[in-house]
Amino acid sequence: MDIATASKLSTLLMWAWLLPLASFVVILFLGKSMGRHSKFGGYVATGVILCSAALSFYALFGVWLPNNPLADASHSSEEVHAEHSEVTSVHPVAFLADHGEGESKGHEGAADHGEGGHGEDGHHANNKPPQSYYGDWYTLGQFGSLKLTIGYYIDALTVMMFCMVTLIATCVHFYALGYMHDELHDFTDSEVTLSDGTNLKRPGRYYRFFQYLSLFCFSMLGVVIAGNVAMVFVFWELVGICSYFLIGFYIERHSASTAANKAFIVNRVGDFGMLIGMMALWSSLGTFAFGDLTDTEGHVVEQGIFSQLRSAENDYHLQATDSVVAEQNRVIRPSADGATIEDPEHNTAGQWLLFIAGVGIFCGCIGKSAQFPLHVWLPDAMEGPTPVSALVHSATMVAAGVYLTGRFYPAFTPEALLVIAYIGCATLLIAATIAITATDIKRVLAYSTISQLGYMMLALGLGGWVAGMFHLITHAFFKGLLFMCSGSVIHGVHTNDMTEMGGLRKKMPITAYTMLVGCLAIIGAGIPIIGPGFSGYYSKDAIIEQAWSYGNSNPHLAILKWAPIVGAFITAFYMFRLWYMTFAGKPRNQHRYDHAHESPRVMTVPLIVLSIFAIGIGWKLPITNLNTTALLEQARPVGTLATTQGVLLPELVIPNEHDSHAPAIKWAAGWAAFSTAASGVLLASIIYLWNLLDPKELKQTFRPLHSWLWNKWWFDELYGLIFVAPTMMISKTASWFDRRVIDSILHGSVTVCKGCSKVVYAVFDKTLVDGMANGIAGVTWDLGLWLRKIQTGNLRQYIMFIVIGTVVLFIAISFVQQTI
Amino acid sequence: MIHLPLAHLLSEPVGVSHYVMVGAVLFTCGVLCMATKRNALGVLMGIELVLNGANLNFIAFGSHVLRNDVNSLGLDGQLMAMFVIVLAAAEAAVLLAIALNFYNNHNSIDVDRADELLG
């Protein structure tokens, strides 16, 4: 490992990561004292995220690329795939090894990589670990073998994610400077009606919004840079709490506060699985680290998860280590018959534990990335302000789940990947169908986000690591763009409901055409096979190609092959339905149309910037050979460039991703993707642009289907019935038990106690204590009365008393003296 | 021969016991005066007698001549007597003021009528 580069990269990214935290602290302490009407908080947060973006881009272009030059031939450029087996032999790591710059523990270099495409039996040369820099900044504590550190794991993916997150966050910050201006003065919330019938008036919370945004960026960058699963989990939860704050930003609205709670609680369900996965990993491997910790000479001191599971001796194939097998026999199969299986072809020892660990970690990703069956929180998260939706749906929250799946990729067994693929497939189809009937502009986009996240998970599950991560990055740009456009529309017409829009193209042209760019990008518009196209064209085609290749290898899993193609059709349909309903045709609500206006420049400039990226992020940069997929190839997880066979399910075959670029697959998949997307657009045009079919009649005709989709497959109601209602019933019973049984026990004991004290009062207190006090007082009183008689007031009598007393004293003394 | 009590005093040279005798007579006269007089001024006079009887005792016991004690200056008894005289003067002033006020209120200085402080 190149130590100078490592320290430079880690320092740069550390500052890019910590600056938003500093901004959060500054706004936390100074935001209020700067005044509620100042834009101080906004400027601080925006300036800081701009600095972070600058640092990240410097880290990519100034440090990473000069030290890790890209391979000459990259995989997204179309012309090379006829000779793909040769192409795979010069993937980045091999290239580095040739130049003597690879990591020091590399063994043979390029010699291993000749036959990267011919996976007949799953035992051929595999790809080495990607170039990465791993280290610890700070050790939180060490408990036995459990070491908790704040560290970094930086590879091409980390650097790219930093650039993507900070760039989109910068756009969102600028956009929010304009969008949130309502919060600068006292804000009247028209959606909150107080008990006296007026609307809630409250002071603006401009600075607080930016405070949370900064914390959000900090948390997301923390997830990205994290060097171990424990640190990921910490920032994972921070992301969760930030989304809670931001979704519940209009906390006085009932819908917003319940949506925030829903997001938080649903995520906890996933995190429970993640904790199980982490425990399984730690108990068997004894580490959370992604990378290997090396000393100054480059010798490995502590092995990370990936190098333990995919060791160089085993040709980087996933194999359970002895500790995993032992742990599995201890935990899962007490009979310990797993270790006795000698057949190397079907040695399933340890696979179950790895499967559980993988699926457990993926559970966390299900929650964060809103996958089926935990997708229900994301549409409700629309209650937050639109810039938050843009950030949550593109760069931060939901990206975290996909990112972790991608980061954790080497540790997923083929069976875990199959689970991921099925979850992604279900999510993709369910969410896409719901988006067809939604009329809230942000909800359509929310379901489209879920659907696209399903695409990413599906791609990852099918072995298309680059395809999935590529789609994550392209999707971040166009979904950020789409959300900010929808925010601009809402800002202009003051409603979310598409049935009140229409014809807005003329009123807000910049928004309309940038949104059209976003729609074209998300449906993957482009010239089939030869390109060029919008960014989504490259990433979605890559996913469909991988699905095609997967389907060819696994005929029994054909649904995974067809799902993305069907999804492409539905995506095209609902996206253009959205665009037509909003911007085309005649205004449906003349009043709103008349008052609509284009948004201020601070909001439209970010739209234009993002639309440029949405078009071109998939392109190769002119002159250089830089493009996103080539960069992602540099980060390709260890041992994923081989055809892998399932162990628990021997008939499962995960094809090599590079095989999917074979011309036969590419041709078929490309045309399938293009034709389905085109027919989706056509159908949307027929119904919503040319009005050849009346949507109302269609709704009438397909009434059961429509109500099924309109009610989101009844998921909320189903969960209400399965989880919420029993919980409510149990808590009601508990409450009844509390009120009836426990309270009556308490009341009974109170009554008994009162009775006892009454008896004690009457018997003891009244007679003994009071009697003693009263008796003493009475005696004293009587004595006083008697002595009073002596006091006659007569002076001469008193003198006689004195005299007599003196005489008596003398006599007494004389008697006493005599007795002595 | 009848032995009168204290008759031997007549045959002895003047000493402490003679002074004490005179003091005792003065004291008794004072007490009787206080106990029998109804006039407040009479009572005051009785008090003066009592005090002076006591003073005589102080002086007699304090005098170094009478005690045949050459080492003592014999001033301690006289000092105490001086205190008592000053005290008597002050007390007389107070009592006269009380008597005057009593007279203003009751047109009389009969101490038997001053029984309002009875218990």
Boltz contact constraints between the chains, C-beta under 6 A:
constraints:
  - contact:
      token1: [A, 788]
      token2: [B, 119]
      max_distance: 6.0
  - contact:
      token1: [A, 791]
      token2: [B, 118]
      max_distance: 6.0
  - contact:
      token1: [A, 791]
      token2: [B, 119]
      max_distance: 6.0
  - contact:
      token1: [A, 792]
      token2: [B, 118]
      max_distance: 6.0
  - contact:
      token1: [A, 793]
      token2: [B, 115]
      max_distance: 6.0
  - contact:
      token1: [A, 793]
      token2: [B, 117]
      max_distance: 6.0
  - contact:
      token1: [A, 793]
      token2: [B, 118]
      max_distance: 6.0
  - contact:
      token1: [A, 794]
      token2: [B, 115]
      max_distance: 6.0
  - contact:
      token1: [A, 795]
      token2: [B, 111]
      max_distance: 6.0
  - contact:
      token1: [A, 796]
      token2: [B, 35]
      max_distance: 6.0
  - contact:
      token1: [A, 799]
      token2: [B, 34]
      max_distance: 6.0
  - contact:
      token1: [A, 799]
      token2: [B, 35]
      max_distance: 6.0
  - contact:
      token1: [A, 800]
      token2: [B, 35]
      max_distance: 6.0
  - contact:
      token1: [A, 803]
      token2: [B, 31]
      max_distance: 6.0
